[in-house]
């Protein structure tokens, strides 16, 4: 699918108006709920909220008071680790008393993200009852609506079997429909989640189709392609399942569309010593692991990337096959930033919800989109779920 830049923009902005066949998964909300909260997303929109964002320096401090709850169907509150003995390790300041009441008033559910020493628990399964007891007490006290497990990643057949056992035990303690259960799953290790059996226990799989780029690659990769660019010289760094198109197909082979949420990142990566897409980091030849390592920086859209778009010597480009943007230095000096902007985020959400027909989308992470007063990427996702135009004639976008 090769388009020039203007065609790309035209397609992204006009998709809701195209007479394209779409597949609609059933909405998670009832008609009564939608009528009571008319601005809510028309499809599932799940937002990870990092409790540590409330401690960021101004103007990027982001707390429960900043969340636009009406634009989100579910919040995943990250996160509370557990140890090998089933004890919860709640971070200081994690509980914000107004978070869940504010969400519930807007019709938004809040799930707790858990993780931690899963391998240690696997080696000490007698501690599972203690973990369940501690989780039930914490969830009940704080009125959470469910749990999301982040285990990166199950690697052995024993891990796969334990994941199913653990989630089955959690489901018994947190029955449906009162509680929602989900896991965060990487497409390149889909088989390690035993999706055919796990789908009978949990409600969703949050597909983490991002982090193709990063310090762990030797080339300047795209963080989260919507479609795969076949000109990528090092597909082994990202495949299988590196694009939304591919990752959804992998999971759809084992799970219904209604149980899948496609991920989108509100952050990107800056490769500091290359000056082109897919360029090889010159230091990769000398690092212990053969990768770019500490020459790659993690950057947030709101605070780091947005101020550079077509400013300060940076120029925005689009990969016309992957349908995502990237930044390069105007003078050709070193600097490559892979990221998502409102157009790619809008396109990704439309494609996920109404072309692929998945149950919804999710994002990591809310504070990374915040520029001190607005959230462009979240707004784009919200509009896409409602099939609203990304921009109108009174608010032209920056070209």
N, C-alpha and C positions, 0 to 999 in steps of 0.2 A: 504494500500500500504506500506508494511514493507520491507525496504531494509537495508542491512548493510552499513556502511559508505563508503566503496570502491564502492559498487554498486550505491550508491547515487551520488558520484562524477562522476562515469562513465556515468550515465544517464544524468546528468546535462551538461556534456561536449560534449555528442554525440547527444543530441536531434535534432540538425539541420540535422543530417545524417540519422535519423530513418525514415522508410517508414510508418509514422503514418498519419492517415487521419486528415487533418487540415481544419478549417473553416476560410475563408479569408473575413473579412469585407472590403468594398471598401476603398481604400486609400484616404485620404483627399486631396492629391496632384495630379496634372495632370502629364502626361508623360513629357510634356515640362518643368515643374518645376523641376522634378526629374533629367532630363538630364542637366539642367542648374546648379544644385547643386548636383552632383553625390554622395556625401557622406551623404546625408540627410537620416533620418530614413525612412524605408519602410512602417512603420505604424505611427499613431499619437503618439508622445512622448511629453507630456506636463510637463514643469518644473516650479514649484513654486520658485520664487526668492524673498527672504526677503530683503527689502531695508536696514534693520538694519545691514546686514552682512558686509557692507562696513566700519562699525565702530568696527569690531572685532579686537582684538590685533594681530599683526604680529606673526607668518607667516600665520595666518588663515584669514586675511583680504580678503574679497571677494566682488568684485564690477563688474560693467558692463564690465570692461576690462578683467575679468577672464572668462567670460561665453563662452563656446565653442558652439556658436550659430548654427553651421552647424550640430550638433548632436541632435538638438531639433526642433520640428515643431512649438511649441507654448510656450511662457513664460507667466506665471501668475505673475504679479508684485504686491507683497503684501506689505502693503495694505493701503487703505484709508478708515477710518471709517466715518460714518455720524451720526449726532445726531437726536433727535426726531423732530427737526424743519427742517430737510433736509439739514443742513449745512455740508459741507465736512470738515474733520479735518486732513489736510495733514501734516504728520510728517515732522519735520525739516530735510532737506537733502534728502527728498524722491526722488525728481526729479534728475536723472542723465542724463544730456543732450545727452550723447553718447549712452544710452541704446537702445532706439527704432531705431535710424538710423543704428546702428551696426546690430541689429536684422533684419531689413528690407533688408539690403544689402545681408544678408545670406539667405533670403527667409523665415525668421522666424517671426511669428506674435507675438504681445505682447498685452495681455489682462490685465485689471486692476482689482485687487481683491478689493471688497468692503464688508463692514459689519457694525458693530457698533450697534447702539441702534434700532434694528429692532422692538422689542416689543414697544418701545416708539413711533416709527413711526406708528405702528399698532394702538396705542391708539390716534394718531393724524394724521389721513389719509389726512387731508387737507394740510399737509406739503409735500405730494408726488410730486405735481407740482414743488415745490421749489427744491426738491432733483433732479428731472429729469433735470431741468434747470441747476443746478450746475454740475451735472454729464456730461451733453452734452458739457458745456463750457470747463470743464477740459479735457475730452476725445478728443475733437476736437483740443484744443490748443496743446496737447502733442502727437497727432496722434496715439492713442491707437486703437487696432483692435477689441476690445470687452470688455465684463465685466464678472466677475465671482463673484457670491454672496456666502459668507460664513456665514451661520446662524446656530449656534450650540446651540440649535436645536429647530425647531418647536415642540411644545408639545401638543397643544390643537387643536380641530377641527377649532377653530377660527384662530389659527396660520396657519394651512394648507390652509384655504381659503385666508388668507391675502397674503401668499407667492405666490399663483397663481395670485392674483390681482396685486401684486407688479411687478412680472416678466412680466406679460402681458403689464403693463404700460411701463416698461423699454423697452420691445420689440418694442412698437409703436414708441418710441423715438430713438431706435437704431435698424433700420430694417436690416433684412437679405437680401442678403448675405454680405453686407458691414461689419456688426458687428456680432461677435460670442458671444452668451450668454451661460453661464454654471452656475451650482451650485455645491457646495461641499455637498455630501450626505452621511450620516452614514447608514450602512446596517441594524443596529438593530432598526432604526426608519424609515424604507423605506416607510411605509404607510403614515407617516406624511407629505410626499412631494407631494402626489397626482400625482404620476408619470404618470398615464394614460392621465391626462389632461396637466400636465406641459410639457411633451415631445413634445407637439404640439407647444409650445411657445419657448423653449430653444433648444440649439444644443446638449449639453452634460450634463451628470451627472458624476461628479468625485467621485467615490466610495471610501470612506475613510476606507478601510479595514486595520486599524492599531489602536494602542492605546487600544488593548485588555489588554496589560500590563500597569502598572503605579501605582502611589501612591494610586489609588482608588480601587485596588484589595487587597484581603487578602492573596493571593497566588502568587508565582513567576510565572507569566504567560508568554507565548510567545507573543511578541508584534504583529506579523503579520503572522500567519500561512498560508501557501499556501493550505494545506489540514488540516482538523481537526484531532487532536490526541485524540482518544477516551479514553486514559488513564488519561486525565485531570480530576482531582478530583472535580473541581469547575466550570463546564461549564456555570453555571448561571452568572458568572462574565463576560463572553464574548459573549455568544450566545444571539440572533440568528445572523447568518452572520459573524462569527468570522474569517472564512478562506476565501481565494479567491474563492475556489470552491463554498462555500455556498453563499457568498455575491453576486457573479455574478448571481447565479440561482435566488436569490430573485428579483433582478432588471430585469432579462431577462423575468420574468413573466409579466412585465408591460411595458417594453421598448425594442426597437430593439437593437441588439448588437452594431450597428454602433454608437449609442448614448452613449455608456458606456466606461469610462476610469477607469481602475483598479489602485488603489493607491499603492505605495510602499514607505516605510520610509527610509530615509537616516540617521536615528538616532535610538537609542535604550534606554533601561532602565537598570540601575544597582540597584539590590536589595542588600543592604549592610549587611543584617542580616540573610540571608538564604544561604544554601550551596548545593541546589539541585533544579532541575527543578520541578515546581509545589509545592515546599515546602511552608508551611504556615509560614507567618511572625510571629515571637513570640510576637511582640508588638501589633498584631492585636487584641488580647484579651483585651487590655487596652485602645486602641484609641477610641475616641468618636464615630467614624463611623464604627469601626470594620475592618478597612483596614490598609495597611502598612504605609500609609501617608509619613512622611518626611524621612523614611528610604530608599526611592526609589529616585534615581537621574536620570535626563534626561542626556543622553550622546550622542555626535555626533560621527559618524563613523570615519571621517577623523582625528579629533583632539584627541578623547578620546579612541575609541575602537581599531582602527587599530594598534596603538602601543602596544596593550596588547595581540594580537592574538598569542598564543603559546610563549609568552614572559612574563617576570616579574612575574612569578609564576602562570600565567593563562594558561588554556588549552582549546582549541576549541573542542566542541562536536556538533553533529547534531541530531536533532530529526528526526528519520527515517520515521515517519509518517507525520509530519508537513512540512518536507523538508526545515527547517530553522536551522541556527546554534545558539549556545549559548556558553558562557564562564563560567568555574568554576575554582576555585583555585586548583592548583595541590596538595596542602597539605591537602585539605578537609576543610580548614577554610572558614569562611563566605565570600560570594561574588558570585553573579549570574548576568550575563549580557545577556539580550536578544537583538538580533540585526539581521541585514541582511548583508551578505558579497557578493562579486561578483558572487559566484556560485548561491546562492539563488535568488539574484536579476535577474540574467540571466535566471534562471529557471522560475521565476515568470512571467517575460516578455514574454518568449516563450509560456508558458501555456496560458497566457491571450490573446496574439495576434493570435496565430496559432492553439491552441487546442480549447479554448473557442470561439475564433473568435470575440472578442470584438473590438471596434473601436480603442482602444489604451490603453496607460498607462499614469499615471502621477506620479510625485514624490514630496515629501515634505522632505527636502527643499535643494536647490542647495549648499549652503555654508556648510551644515552638512557633505557633502561627501568630502570636500576639505581638503587635508592634508598639504597644503602649496605649492604643485607643481603638483598634479595629482588628478583625480577623478575616482576611480576604479568602483564605482557603476554606475555612469552615462555611463562610457565606456561599462559596461556590458549590460545595457539597450539598448544602441545604437547598439551594435553588435547583440543582440538578435532580434531586429526589422529587421535587414538585413540578418538574418539567417547565420551569420558568426560565426565561432568557437570562444569560449570565450578565449581560449589560443592556441598558436601555438607551434610548436616544438622548436622554438628559444626563447620562453618566457614561460618556465614552471611555473606553479602556485605553490604557497607555500602549502605543505601538512602538 
